[in-house]
Amino acid sequence: MTTPSRPPRRVAIVGAGLAGLMAARDLRARGLDVVVFDKGRSPGGRLATRRIGDARLDHGAQFFTVRSEAFGTHVREWVDAGVVFEWCRGFTDGHGNQAGDGGGDGHPRYAVHGGMNALAKHLARDLDVRCDSLVFSLHRGDGPHPWEVKLDDNSIHHADALIVTCPLPQTFSLLVSAEVAMPEVLWRTDYDRTLSLLAVLDRPSAVPAPGGVQIDPSFTFVADNHAKGISLLPAVTVHANPEWSEQHWEDDPVTAHDALVELARPYLGDAVIVESQLKRWRFATPRRIWPDAHWSPDDLPSLAVAGDAFAGPRVEGAALSGISAAAAVAAAV
């Protein structure tokens, strides 16, 4: 008499940003059944790319670096697959001078063919990623699958383990319904806000080569998407610094847009804006980083919280956090 095989354990993941997608791929490779829920129209989170006519603009993360072999292994696979390419090895400051000693720190800056969101779509392939699915609450039950994920359409999905990767204030609200207490220092983590301008131009911008400025008193980053190689038309993305963004956060959209255009004028040069949009990032950059790559309650190892507030507010940090969370819940189920 044969013993029935045990069905694959199911893990539910809240958030289809990089942390969630990396966790999902790791778990599936371990033979687990995985479903990812995201409130957005497409996966990616800050791996965000927008089309404006024939222009393509990255409006979240602009590039990423590799500082660890663990992440480097994945990046080499993405390069070999033709998804990722080396953009440059450093950026200029606001005066066109190379930032850093010798014109850079030697670390390649990677971009994505077709824009950063193309990496998210690459990672989401063959995964059960359910977009336009807003997780309303989380609950713990007594049945064979102890986790319940309730969506805003009132549907309930059951799982054996759970990974939550959305910004920590949102994670805290979800875990309250599951009667899970996060450490106060963790749930009180605040985030810098970012106001971003996306502008399609009638001619090349004045952003110096290689198409990015990382040191400027008014901006955290200025990108020329055409110079980066992802847009057919001249198009720039500017991210205002946290202080400016906070000061203008409550402005009406038209006022904030026009003020940001004036602020960005030196990088537009003689170009005329053909079309533009304002983008608001409420949870742009965590102000405090948790020392571990993820967090799990000591008495509830089937739950893990991950994201860029853990392994560092870089693309690499989010990826490694998702992988760490996946390993933890896989061991628990």
N, C-alpha and C positions, 0 to 999 in steps of 0.2 A: 504494500500500500504506500503510495507516494504522499508526501506531506505537501499541502498546497503552498506555493511560494508566497512570500510576504509581498504585498503590493509596495511599490516605491513610496517612501515617506514624502509628504508634500510640504514645501516651504513657500509661504507667501511673502512677497517683498513689496513694501510700500515705497514707491518712487523709482522711476526709470531713468534717473540720472546716471552718471558714470559709476558711482558706488553700487547702485542697485543692479546695473547691467553686468558689472564685473562679478558681483556676488552670484547672480543668476547663472552665468556661464560656468563659474567654478562649481556650483552645486550640481548643475546638470552633468558636468564631467564626472562627478562622484556618483552618478546614478540616481539622483533624487529628482522628484517631480517638482517643478518650479512654476509659479505664476507671479507675474509682476503687474502691479496696478499703478497707474499714473493719471493724474487729473488733466494733464496736457493733451494736446491734439497729436503729439508725436513724442517719441522717447528723446532723451538727451539732457533735460535740465539746463545747466549752464553751457552744455555743448549745443549752442543755439546758433542757427544760421537763418537769415531772412532773405527772401527774394523780393526785390523792388524792381519791377519791370525785368530788364535783362541783366540787372546788377545782382550780385550775391554778396551779402555782408555777414560776417561773424559778429554777433552782438553780445555774446557772453564771453566765455573764455576765448582768448585770441591765439594761443599757442600753448605748448607745454615742453618741459624739459625732462630729462631722465637723470636721477641722482642715485638710483639703486639698481642692483642687478635684478631684483625681483620684478620691478617695473620694466626694466630694459628688455627682458625676455619677451614681454608682450609687445613692446614697441617694435622690436625687430620683426616679429610676426606680421604686424600691421604694415610695416615698410615693405616686406616681401610680398604681401598681398596687394600692394599698390594702393593702399588706403591713405597712408601717411607719408610725408616727405619732409626733408630738412629745409626749413625756410632760411635760416641764417644762424650765426653764432653770437649775436649781440645786437643791441639797438643803439641809436643815437639819443642824445639828450635833446632838449627843446631848442638848442642852438646848432644842431647838426653835428655835434662832437660825439665821437664814439664813447659810449658809457663803459666804464670799467678800465682797468689797466690793460694796455695793449689792444684796445678796441673790443674787449669782451672777456668773458671768463672761460671760454673754450667749450662751453656746453652747447650742443646744437639746440636750436629752437625748432620744434616740429609743428607743422601745420597739417591740414587734412585736405586732400583733393576734394573739391566740391564744397568745402566749408566744414567746420567742426562737427556739425550735426551729422555729417556723413559717417563719422566714426561711431556715433550712437546707433545709427541704422545698421552699420556693419555688425556691431556687437549684438543687436537685437534680432538678427536673422535667426530663424529657426527656434526662437524663444517664444513662450506664451506671454506676450506683453500686451496688456489691455489698457489702451489709452482712453481718454474721455471717461475715466473711471475714478471718481472722487471717493476716497475712503472717508467715511463719515465717523466711524468709531471702531474700536477693537475690544474684544471680549474674550474671557477665558471660560471654557465650559468643562463639563465632566465627561463628555463623550469620547469616542476613540480618537478624535482629532481635537485637541484641547484649545486651539485658537480659532476664533471667529472674526472674520473681516467683514464688516458691514459697509456697503456702499451707499451713496446718496440716493440710489434708485430703490433702496430697501432690500436689495439682494444680499445674501449672506454666503460667504465662502469659507470653507473649513481648511485648516492646515495643522500640521504637527509642529511647525516651527515658524518663527516670524522674524523678518529683518525690516527695520524701519530706517529709511535714509533721507527723509525730508528734513528741512531746517529744524533745529532743536526746539524752538517755541511751538512749532506745529506738532513735532513728535511728542512733546510734553502733553499737549491737549489730547492727542489720541491715546496715550498711555493712561491718562486719568480714567478713561472709561473702562480700561482693563484692570484698574486698581493696582497699577505698577508705579512705584515711587522712584523717580530718577533722583540722583544726587542734586541738591539745590544748586551747587556751583555749575552743574552741567545745564540744567534747564534754564538757568538765568543767563546763559551765554547770549550776548547781544551781537548784532551784525551791523556792519557798515552798509549804508544805502548807496546806490549808484544811479545817477541819471546819465543816460546814454543817448547820443545823437547818431542816427544813421542817415547819411547824406549821399545821394547820387549826384555826380558833378558832370558838367558839360565838357570838361577838359581835365588833364592830370592835376592832382593836388600838389601842395607844397610840402607834403610830408617827406623828409629826407630818406634816402636809401638806408636800409633795405625795405623801407615801408612801415617802420614802426618807431614810436617814441615812447620810452618807458620812464624817463625822468623829466618831469615838467611840474612846476608848482601848482598848476590848475587841473592836471589830469593824471589819472593812474595809468592810462594807456591811450595812444592814438595810433590807429592802424589805417593803412592804405590797402584795401582789399584787392585792388588791381595789381599793385606791386607784390603783394603776397602770392598772387597767382590763382585766386579763387573767383575773381569777378572779371567778366568781359569788359565792363564799363568802369570808368573811374568812380570809386565809391569809398567813403571814409567812415570809420567808426570811432567815436571819441567817448571815453568814459571820464566823466567829471570826478574829481577827488571827493572823498567822503565829506569834507567840510562844506564844500560848495553844494554837493548833493543834498545834505541835510538842511542847509539854509534855504534851498529852493524846492524842497520836497512837496510842500503844501501849495506851491504855485499852481495855477490852472495850467493845463497842458500847453496852451498857446504861449503863455508868458514864459514858462520854463523852456520851451523849445526855442523861442527867439533869443532868450538870454544865452542859451548854450551855443547857438549859432554864432553870436557875437564873440563868445569866449573862444570858439574854435577858429575864428577868422584867420589867424596867422597860418594855420595849416591848410586853409583852403586856397590861399594865394589869389590868383586872378580868376579862379573858377567860379562859375555860377551854379547854385544848387538847383538841380532839375526837379528833384523830389526828395523829401526827407521825412523821417519819423522820429518820435521821442520814445524811448524805452525806459521803464523804471524797474530796477532790481532792488526789491525790498530787503532780501537776504543775500547781499552780494558777497561779503567777506566776514567770517566769524572773527570777533575781537579776542577771543580766548580759545586756545587749542587744548583739548583733552590730551593728557600724556600718553594714553594707550590708543591703539589703532581702532578700537571699537569699545562699546560698553555693553555688558550683560549683567543682570542682577545675579548675585551669588546663588540665590535660591531658585533661579528661573533661567537655566542655561539655554532653553529653547528660544529665547529672545535675544536679539542683538540690535544695537543702535549703531549706525555707521554714517559716514559722510565726510565732507571736507573740514568739519570742526574737530576731527580726530587726528588723522595722520598728517595734517597740514593743509592750508587753504590753497593748494595747488591741484592741478589735474592729477598728478601722481599721487598726492595724498588721498584724494577721493577713491582712486582705483585701489590702492593698497588697503584702505579702510574696508571697502567692500569685500575684498578677498579675505581679510582677517575675520570679518563677521561670518562669512560663508563657512570657513573652517570651524569656527566655534559652534554654530548651530548644527553642522553636519555631525560633529562629535556628540552632540546632545541627543540626536534622534537615531 
